[in-house]
Amino acid sequence: MIYDNVSAYKFVDLFEADLPELKSSLLSKAVELQLKGTILLSTEGINLFVAGLPDSVQDFLSFLASDCRFSDLPAKLSQSTEQPFTRMLVRIKKEIISMGREEVKPAQHTAEHLSAQELKKWYEEGRDMLILDTRNNYEVDLGTFKDAVDLNIDTFRAFPDAVKELPDAYKKKPVVTFCTGGIRCEKAAEYMLQQGYEEVYQLDGGILKYFEECGGRHYQGECFVFDKRVSVDADLKETAVTQCYACRMPLTIEQQSDTGACPHCGDNALTGIKANQVKDENATHTL
């Protein structure tokens, strides 16, 4: 059986008073269509990753599009042979992706989007640019774009402090921020503009959209995703990467076969098993 996995987000101003009713409506429709995954709602917008049978996923996207606030919601699709989530969650949060900077409001102002095709062209032209990975360090370890700068952060909340450590000379270079599906790099790009960076772009649709349109050209390795698949390759296919049951860190084939112990936490018994216990509430971080 084939399942469609859809990820989507949109920064749009929503009224706090409307969120409970919106939550109830989305959860009811998702359950009716037998979808599973996570939807986050806040006053700054919507962030979702759900999976189900193809017709059901399309019905849900049509349902979302019937709301004028989400009529232009961009969606990224991939497929899997198993349902990657165990339950359906809709949650109201302070932010749809946690940065902790109230001054960053992408619904009101955001950096220019750079398409996947344009980034590929820039690479092939040898364009002088700073390509900045806004993801967590364990995601970067599995794969990233060629010559990308790794900020070595544990969580996205650490991004602002990490940016302050970058050389001042970078403020005059073209900067391209990227993440898995676009949501983190959108906030990141706007924050960098506010910090005086002169020319900042965000990779439209993130790595997943780049894989969809350009394959693995100029990308090295795989892409971590926050669901049971753990990682996908440039063809958007599930890879052999697993996740440690004890510390939840991703494990490459080499790490699985070394000593049987997790290189991150040292646990001997809980490694090398496909991640059936990934927390669904983390799923939307793939964006």
C-alpha positions as CSV (number, residue, x, y, z in Angstrom):
1,M,0.0,0.0,0.0
2,I,1.3,3.5,-0.9
3,Y,0.9,6.4,1.5
4,D,1.2,10.1,0.5
5,N,3.2,12.2,3.0
6,V,2.4,15.9,2.8
7,S,4.2,18.7,4.5
8,A,3.1,22.3,4.4
9,Y,3.3,25.5,6.3
10,K,2.2,29.1,6.0
11,F,2.9,32.1,8.0
12,V,-0.4,34.0,8.2
13,D,-1.9,36.1,10.9
14,L,-4.6,34.2,12.8
15,F,-6.8,35.4,15.6
16,E,-6.1,33.6,18.9
17,A,-9.8,33.4,19.6
18,D,-10.3,31.4,16.3
19,L,-7.7,28.8,17.0
20,P,-9.8,26.4,19.2
21,E,-12.5,26.2,16.5
22,L,-10.0,25.8,13.7
23,K,-8.3,23.0,15.7
24,S,-11.5,21.1,16.1
25,S,-12.4,21.5,12.5
26,L,-9.0,20.3,11.2
27,L,-8.9,17.4,13.6
28,S,-12.4,16.2,12.8
29,K,-11.6,16.3,9.0
30,A,-8.3,14.5,9.4
31,V,-9.8,11.7,11.5
32,E,-12.7,11.4,9.1
33,L,-10.1,10.8,6.3
34,Q,-8.1,8.5,8.5
35,L,-5.0,10.7,8.3
36,K,-2.2,10.6,10.9
37,G,0.5,13.1,11.7
38,T,0.7,16.5,13.4
39,I,-0.7,20.0,12.8
40,L,0.5,23.0,14.7
41,L,-1.5,26.2,14.9
42,S,-0.6,29.5,16.4
43,T,-1.3,33.2,15.8
44,E,1.6,33.2,13.3
45,G,0.1,30.5,11.1
46,I,-0.1,26.7,10.4
47,N,2.6,24.0,10.2
48,L,1.6,20.4,9.3
49,F,2.9,17.0,8.3
50,V,0.3,14.4,7.7
51,A,0.1,11.1,5.8
52,G,-2.6,8.9,4.5
53,L,-4.0,7.3,1.3
54,P,-3.5,9.5,-1.7
55,D,-7.2,10.4,-2.2
56,S,-7.6,11.2,1.4
57,V,-4.6,13.5,1.4
58,Q,-5.9,15.3,-1.6
59,D,-9.3,15.7,0.0
60,F,-7.7,17.2,3.1
61,L,-5.7,19.6,1.0
62,S,-8.9,20.7,-0.8
63,F,-10.6,21.1,2.6
64,L,-7.7,23.4,3.7
65,A,-7.8,25.4,0.4
66,S,-11.5,26.1,1.0
67,D,-10.4,28.4,3.8
68,C,-9.2,31.6,2.2
69,R,-6.4,31.9,4.8
70,F,-4.9,28.7,3.4
71,S,-6.0,28.8,-0.2
72,D,-2.4,29.2,-1.4
73,L,-0.8,26.7,1.0
74,P,2.2,25.2,-0.7
75,A,2.5,21.5,-0.2
76,K,5.4,19.1,-0.6
77,L,4.6,15.4,-1.3
78,S,6.6,12.2,-0.9
79,Q,5.5,8.6,-0.7
80,S,6.1,5.6,1.6
81,T,5.0,2.0,1.8
82,E,4.0,2.4,5.5
83,Q,2.1,5.0,7.5
84,P,4.9,7.0,9.1
85,F,2.9,8.2,12.0
86,T,1.0,6.5,14.8
87,R,-1.7,9.1,15.6
88,M,-3.3,12.3,14.6
89,L,-2.5,15.4,16.6
90,V,-3.6,19.0,16.3
91,R,-2.0,21.4,18.8
92,I,-2.2,25.1,19.5
93,K,1.3,26.5,20.2
94,K,2.9,29.9,20.8
95,E,4.9,29.5,17.6
96,I,4.5,27.0,14.7
97,I,8.3,26.7,14.7
98,S,10.1,27.8,18.0
99,M,12.7,30.5,17.7
100,G,11.7,32.6,20.7
101,R,12.0,36.0,18.8
102,E,8.8,37.9,18.8
103,E,10.2,40.5,16.5
104,V,10.5,38.0,13.7
105,K,7.1,38.0,12.0
106,P,7.3,36.3,8.5
107,A,3.6,36.9,7.9
108,Q,4.3,40.6,7.8
109,H,7.8,40.7,6.3
110,T,10.0,38.0,4.9
111,A,13.2,37.5,2.9
112,E,13.1,36.8,-0.9
113,H,12.5,33.2,-1.9
114,L,15.1,31.5,-4.1
115,S,13.8,28.6,-6.2
116,A,15.5,25.2,-6.2
117,Q,16.3,25.6,-9.9
118,E,17.9,29.0,-9.2
119,L,20.1,27.7,-6.4
120,K,21.2,24.9,-8.7
121,K,22.1,27.5,-11.3
122,W,24.0,29.5,-8.8
123,Y,26.1,26.5,-7.9
124,E,26.8,25.8,-11.5
125,E,27.8,29.4,-12.2
126,G,30.2,29.4,-9.2
127,R,28.3,32.2,-7.6
128,D,29.9,33.8,-4.6
129,M,27.4,33.1,-1.8
130,L,27.1,32.0,1.8
131,I,24.8,28.9,2.0
132,L,23.7,28.5,5.5
133,D,22.3,25.4,7.1
134,T,19.7,26.3,9.7
135,R,19.0,22.8,10.9
136,N,20.2,20.9,14.0
137,N,23.6,19.4,14.1
138,Y,22.4,15.8,14.0
139,E,20.5,16.6,10.8
140,V,23.5,18.2,9.2
141,D,25.6,15.1,10.0
142,L,23.5,13.0,7.6
143,G,23.8,15.4,4.7
144,T,23.9,19.0,3.6
145,F,24.6,21.2,0.5
146,K,28.1,21.5,-0.8
147,D,30.2,24.1,1.0
148,A,27.3,24.9,3.4
149,V,28.1,26.6,6.7
150,D,27.1,24.5,9.7
151,L,26.2,26.5,12.8
152,N,26.5,23.4,15.0
153,I,23.3,24.1,16.9
154,D,21.3,21.6,19.0
155,T,17.9,23.4,18.5
156,F,16.5,26.2,16.3
157,R,16.2,28.4,19.3
158,A,20.0,28.5,19.3
159,F,20.1,30.0,15.8
160,P,20.1,33.7,16.8
161,D,23.0,33.4,19.1
162,A,24.9,31.3,16.5
163,V,24.4,34.0,13.9
164,K,26.0,36.6,16.2
165,E,29.2,34.5,16.0
166,L,29.5,34.7,12.2
167,P,32.1,37.1,10.8
168,D,30.9,40.6,10.0
169,A,32.1,40.2,6.5
170,Y,29.3,37.8,5.8
171,K,26.8,40.6,6.1
172,K,27.8,41.9,2.7
173,K,27.7,38.5,0.9
174,P,24.6,37.0,-0.7
175,V,23.2,34.6,1.9
176,V,21.0,31.6,1.2
177,T,19.3,30.0,4.2
178,F,17.9,26.5,3.9
179,C,16.3,23.8,6.0
180,T,14.2,20.6,5.4
181,G,11.0,22.1,4.1
182,G,11.3,25.9,4.4
183,I,9.8,26.9,7.7
184,R,13.0,27.3,9.7
185,C,14.9,29.1,7.0
186,E,12.1,31.5,6.5
187,K,12.3,32.7,10.1
188,A,16.1,32.5,9.9
189,A,16.3,34.7,6.8
190,E,14.1,37.4,8.3
191,Y,16.1,37.4,11.5
192,M,19.3,37.9,9.5
193,L,17.8,40.8,7.6
194,Q,17.0,42.4,11.0
195,Q,20.6,41.9,12.0
196,G,22.0,43.9,9.1
197,Y,22.7,41.2,6.5
198,E,22.2,43.0,3.2
199,E,21.2,40.3,0.8
200,V,19.4,37.3,2.2
201,Y,17.4,34.6,0.4
202,Q,15.5,31.5,1.7
203,L,15.4,28.3,-0.3
204,D,11.8,27.9,-1.4
205,G,10.5,24.6,-0.1
206,G,13.8,23.6,1.5
207,I,15.7,20.5,0.8
208,L,12.6,18.4,0.1
209,K,11.5,20.7,-2.7
210,Y,15.1,20.8,-4.1
211,F,15.2,17.0,-4.2
212,E,11.8,17.0,-6.0
213,E,13.0,19.4,-8.7
214,C,16.7,19.0,-8.9
215,G,17.6,15.6,-7.4
216,G,20.8,15.4,-5.4
217,R,22.9,17.7,-7.5
218,H,25.2,19.8,-5.2
219,Y,23.8,18.0,-2.2
220,Q,25.9,15.5,-0.3
221,G,24.3,12.7,1.7
222,E,20.7,12.2,2.9
223,C,18.0,14.3,4.5
224,F,16.8,13.7,8.1
225,V,13.0,13.7,8.5
226,F,11.1,13.6,11.9
227,D,9.0,10.5,11.3
228,K,9.4,6.7,11.1
229,R,11.4,6.9,7.9
230,V,14.2,8.8,9.7
231,S,15.9,9.8,6.5
232,V,15.2,10.1,2.7
233,D,17.6,10.3,-0.2
234,A,17.5,12.6,-3.2
235,D,14.8,10.5,-4.8
236,L,12.7,11.1,-1.7
237,K,12.9,7.4,-0.8
238,E,13.4,6.0,2.7
239,T,17.0,5.1,3.5
240,A,18.6,2.5,5.8
241,V,19.3,5.1,8.5
242,T,17.8,4.1,11.8
243,Q,17.4,5.8,15.1
244,C,18.6,4.9,18.6
245,Y,15.7,4.1,20.9
246,A,17.5,5.5,23.9
247,C,18.6,8.9,22.7
248,R,16.7,9.2,19.4
249,M,19.8,10.2,17.4
250,P,20.0,9.0,13.8
251,L,22.4,6.1,13.1
252,T,24.0,5.5,9.7
253,I,24.7,2.0,8.4
254,E,28.3,2.3,9.5
255,Q,27.3,3.4,13.0
256,Q,24.8,0.5,13.2
257,S,27.5,-2.1,12.4
258,D,30.4,-0.8,14.4
259,T,30.1,-2.3,17.9
260,G,26.4,-2.5,18.5
261,A,26.6,0.5,20.8
262,C,25.2,3.9,20.0
263,P,28.0,6.3,19.3
264,H,26.0,9.1,20.8
265,C,24.8,7.7,24.1
266,G,26.6,4.4,24.4
267,D,23.5,2.3,24.8
268,N,24.1,-1.3,23.7
269,A,20.6,-2.7,23.4
270,L,18.5,-0.2,21.6
271,T,20.3,0.6,18.4
272,G,19.9,-0.5,14.8
273,I,16.1,-0.7,14.9
274,K,13.9,1.3,12.6
275,A,12.4,4.1,14.5
276,N,8.9,3.0,15.4
277,Q,8.8,5.3,18.4
278,V,9.6,8.7,16.9
279,K,7.4,11.2,18.6
280,D,4.7,12.4,16.3
281,E,4.7,15.9,17.8
282,N,8.2,16.4,16.3
283,A,7.1,15.6,12.8
284,T,6.5,19.2,11.7
285,H,10.1,20.1,12.4
286,T,10.8,18.5,9.0
287,L,9.7,21.7,7.5
